[in-house]
Amino acid sequence: MSDIAIDVKDVTIRFNLASEKIDNLKEYFIKLLKKQLLFQEFLAVKDASFQVKKGEAWALVGSNGSGKSTLLKAICGILKPYKGEIVVNGTVSPLLELGAGFDMNLTARENIFLNGTVLGHSKKYMQEHFDEIVEFSELQKFLDSPVKNFSSGMRARLGFAVATIVQPDILIVDEILAVGDYAFQQKCLKRMDEMMSGGTTLLFVSHSIDQVKNLCDHAVWINQGTVERIGEVEEVCDAYMETQISKAQ
Amino acid sequence: MSLFIARIKGFIQYKDLMGQLISRDLKLKYRRSVLGYLWSILNPLFIMIIMAIVFSQMFKRGNIPNYPVYLMSGQVIFNFMNLSTKSAIQSINGSAALLKKTYLPKYVFTVSKITSGLIDCIFSMGALLIVMIFTGGVFSWHLILFPLVLAQEFVFNLGLGMFLAATNVFFRDIQYIYNAITTAWMYLTPMFYPVEFLPESLRNIVVHCNPLYAYATQLRDLTLYNCLPDMSMVLYGVIDAILMLVLGVWVFLKTQNKFILYI
């Protein structure tokens, strides 16, 4: 029982895909009068179920818009599933977007503290790990410049450094290594490897099948919201790549 | 009950985030200005001087002993409500980038905006003291009770801010309607005129239903009349604050799971 880190049970996630978003009263009343307030539902994820055991590394693969990120958001607790249940045992470190908590007008130094507290750390904890973060991000020279002047690669460095100071029970990573140079990508992969050997469970989304095969042992293939295949990383990825290649041709 | 304990734990875990958000608001407000935080005192002071010059001629008959202090006390109370709720109204929409990418208790953003407003308000209390010194106001021990007045208003603003922030997620019109409402509210709060100037029927409504009148009157009792606040005003103020907080928190909790779909 307790060796399950993430238990996804028959999860359905619903969005309202109304022709346009109604966010003001005028439109609301006009639509109400015209009886156009229809609820056009869109199921981003349909009846997905899988279990991730502690210490395993799982990949989610699938084409764009297939519901991978939506499912990750539900696992992080950002979205509530419409049906079904998600049970997560342990602390979750979500890396859905590096530096999501950055305020562009603040300096890198101030942002380290802001972003750290966004992730639920205390200010004292951040002070203790400040040097470590700066060293990992290699941004010593730019500590006191506002983050708005940073390149996307530099922001990613800072974001990854802040997000991975703590060893979480579950690390959720969504296509964040696309930016950043080769050396930094390797550095990040190495750090994720270290965490996993320390017992962290990994949930990984990437379009780089090589990275997926390198890092993960299991995979879930999601196609238009439904789980197409669950299993060992090699066979799922190969099946997925086959359809991708045949689509491209 | 366990939900309640979980909420308290969440609050403790994210109290440092609240601190960071407040310090961000304060830091960014005056970044690259030469006088910095001094503006928090100077700004209300300048506005007060202008209003005092304009209105002191008009309301001479109102038998107010120290018009600048009367005006300024009302202004401190009104501005705290006005500025903090106007920034709170945007607190959820404005944090969309964060709320979409990380799990956070959503009220953190609204509470931090109102708290930044409180800190600004304390700065303008400094301006009020300067006005008292220059107009020969009487400093009595009653003055140290001012945090009790601001605490009532803080609770009221928190409730109002949460209500506005939650409804504004679904209907962006709220922020525009609210601009008009606060203008009306300003004229219906005896800020620069004595309450006796209002016609009987309107006066009753303002005295009994406008919490800002209750807070302004309490503050004036402390700064201007040097006595303990009128108990009926304290009662109105506390009841209004609690009712507003209950309404705001209820609406906020009821709707917060749907925020993510609309921001």
Chai-1 contact restraints between the chains, C-beta under 6 A:
chainA,res_idxA,chainB,res_idxB,connection_type,confidence,min_distance_angstrom,max_distance_angstrom,comment,restraint_id
A,D23,B,R172,contact,1.0,0.0,6.0,A-B,restraint_1
A,N24,B,F171,contact,1.0,0.0,6.0,A-B,restraint_2
A,N24,B,R172,contact,1.0,0.0,6.0,A-B,restraint_3
A,N24,B,D173,contact,1.0,0.0,6.0,A-B,restraint_4
A,L25,B,F171,contact,1.0,0.0,6.0,A-B,restraint_5
A,L25,B,D173,contact,1.0,0.0,6.0,A-B,restraint_6
A,C76,B,Y103,contact,1.0,0.0,6.0,A-B,restraint_7
A,G77,B,Y103,contact,1.0,0.0,6.0,A-B,restraint_8
A,I78,B,Y103,contact,1.0,0.0,6.0,A-B,restraint_9
A,L79,B,I260,contact,1.0,0.0,6.0,A-B,restraint_10
A,K80,B,N257,contact,1.0,0.0,6.0,A-B,restraint_11
A,P94,B,T102,contact,1.0,0.0,6.0,A-B,restraint_12
A,L96,B,K101,contact,1.0,0.0,6.0,A-B,restraint_13
A,E97,B,K101,contact,1.0,0.0,6.0,A-B,restraint_14
A,A100,B,A97,contact,1.0,0.0,6.0,A-B,restraint_15
A,A100,B,L98,contact,1.0,0.0,6.0,A-B,restraint_16
A,A100,B,K101,contact,1.0,0.0,6.0,A-B,restraint_17
A,G101,B,L98,contact,1.0,0.0,6.0,A-B,restraint_18
A,D103,B,R24,contact,1.0,0.0,6.0,A-B,restraint_19
A,N105,B,L28,contact,1.0,0.0,6.0,A-B,restraint_20
A,F113,B,Q20,contact,1.0,0.0,6.0,A-B,restraint_21
A,L114,B,Q20,contact,1.0,0.0,6.0,A-B,restraint_22
A,T117,B,D16,contact,1.0,0.0,6.0,A-B,restraint_23
A,T117,B,L17,contact,1.0,0.0,6.0,A-B,restraint_24
A,T117,B,Q20,contact,1.0,0.0,6.0,A-B,restraint_25
A,V118,B,L17,contact,1.0,0.0,6.0,A-B,restraint_26
A,V118,B,T102,contact,1.0,0.0,6.0,A-B,restraint_27
A,G120,B,Q13,contact,1.0,0.0,6.0,A-B,restraint_28
A,S122,B,D16,contact,1.0,0.0,6.0,A-B,restraint_29
A,K123,B,D16,contact,1.0,0.0,6.0,A-B,restraint_30
